[in-house]
Amino acid sequence: MPRVSQDHLDARRRQILDGARSCFARYGYEGATVRRLEEATGLSRGAIFHHFRDKESLFLALAEDDVLRMTEVVAEQGLVQVMHDLLSTKPAGEENPADWLGTRLEVSRRLRTDPEFRSRWAERSEQLTTATRERLLRQREAGKLRDDVDVVVLTAFLELVLEGLVSHLAMGLPADDLDPVLDLVEETVRRHRRSS
Amino acid sequence: MPRVSQDHLDARRRQILDGARSCFARYGYEGATVRRLEEATGLSRGAIFHHFRDKESLFLALAEDDVLRMTEVVAEQGLVQVMHDLLSTKPAGEENPADWLGTRLEVSRRLRTDPEFRSRWAERSEQLTTATRERLLRQREAGKLRDDVDVVVLTAFLELVLEGLVSHLAMGLPADDLDPVLDLVEETVRRHRRSS
């Protein structure tokens, strides 16, 4: 019954990723020892590394998984919604943005400190950029986007603000007054309504 | 001759700060050992710690020094100019923005990892926020600023973009295409010209 078996494999993979996510978020990449990964996932190292070659592969799969989820939100609601999600606290669960904030912070930290990681990450990061740019192009076709600034510039602008927000939260600075700032960011990429 | 003595003290203090700046930028806070600080400043530990109580005080003085220099640029040319400076490579020297990028990165890192540092830093950080807000208020009085968004929101917006830029540079991402993004940021806070 290969079908059931595949479902089982997928579920196990998901179990590992969910456990590992909170483990990396809590202890950081170096601090997430194999023992802690076992505790967090409720699985043996044998089971974990049956699914992922090593810790590095597990972390990259996790980060890629998060990028895909962010990409879906971007495609449907835009990058500014991703930022609003970062600010809101939702009940714990798979869609809790705080979960992927942890991974994102760890990615940022490794990009700063591990040049080799940069090349491995570049491809994943490109996915989010592409999703953002494509969403903006669709918005432009729908007449919702300003048309006096290149979409490449608007994409880079949104990504820069996202990075600032991630860094802001990472530094533990107060974020309860940032929603109006994100509204301003949203308005900046939209078509300006003329007073008529 | 107290006057000459004060000049001498000031020059010595400046010598220590300049050497320490490159030392912290190169090795990070923990990696900047007393021996390395001696090498970088060309002074003995006795001389260094005659001027600064300990390494922590030296680092804070340095970061505060940088904030004051940034504050001066902000007061005269605005926070967006600080960001343009970050992107430009100037000849090595006291006003080389890359120098204070190093310190700024170290501040960001310690804010993320050292909760105790946060409270010590809060006051210094407030200076830059105040300078930015005051500059914006003057711009508004001069009719150069948009008047439909609170200055507090515009200040937070600019600071978020600055933080994103610092993080972007820290991660070694390409920055040669960011000037049009900063132009967009500048335009966002300015008074919108109506087509008339």
Chai-1 contact restraints between the chains, C-beta under 6 A:
chainA,res_idxA,chainB,res_idxB,connection_type,confidence,min_distance_angstrom,max_distance_angstrom,comment,restraint_id
A,L111,B,M171,contact,1.0,0.0,6.0,A-B,restraint_1
A,R112,B,A170,contact,1.0,0.0,6.0,A-B,restraint_2
A,R112,B,M171,contact,1.0,0.0,6.0,A-B,restraint_3
A,V153,B,P180,contact,1.0,0.0,6.0,A-B,restraint_4
A,V153,B,V181,contact,1.0,0.0,6.0,A-B,restraint_5
A,A156,B,V181,contact,1.0,0.0,6.0,A-B,restraint_6
A,F157,B,V181,contact,1.0,0.0,6.0,A-B,restraint_7
A,F157,B,L184,contact,1.0,0.0,6.0,A-B,restraint_8
A,L160,B,G164,contact,1.0,0.0,6.0,A-B,restraint_9
A,V161,B,G164,contact,1.0,0.0,6.0,A-B,restraint_10
A,E163,B,G164,contact,1.0,0.0,6.0,A-B,restraint_11
A,E163,B,S167,contact,1.0,0.0,6.0,A-B,restraint_12
A,E163,B,H168,contact,1.0,0.0,6.0,A-B,restraint_13
A,G164,B,L160,contact,1.0,0.0,6.0,A-B,restraint_14
A,G164,B,V161,contact,1.0,0.0,6.0,A-B,restraint_15
A,G164,B,E163,contact,1.0,0.0,6.0,A-B,restraint_16
A,G164,B,G164,contact,1.0,0.0,6.0,A-B,restraint_17
A,S167,B,E163,contact,1.0,0.0,6.0,A-B,restraint_18
A,S167,B,S167,contact,1.0,0.0,6.0,A-B,restraint_19
A,H168,B,E163,contact,1.0,0.0,6.0,A-B,restraint_20
A,A170,B,R112,contact,1.0,0.0,6.0,A-B,restraint_21
A,M171,B,L111,contact,1.0,0.0,6.0,A-B,restraint_22
A,M171,B,R112,contact,1.0,0.0,6.0,A-B,restraint_23
A,P180,B,V153,contact,1.0,0.0,6.0,A-B,restraint_24
A,V181,B,V153,contact,1.0,0.0,6.0,A-B,restraint_25
A,V181,B,A156,contact,1.0,0.0,6.0,A-B,restraint_26
A,V181,B,F157,contact,1.0,0.0,6.0,A-B,restraint_27
A,L184,B,F157,contact,1.0,0.0,6.0,A-B,restraint_28
A,T188,B,T188,contact,1.0,0.0,6.0,A-B,restraint_29
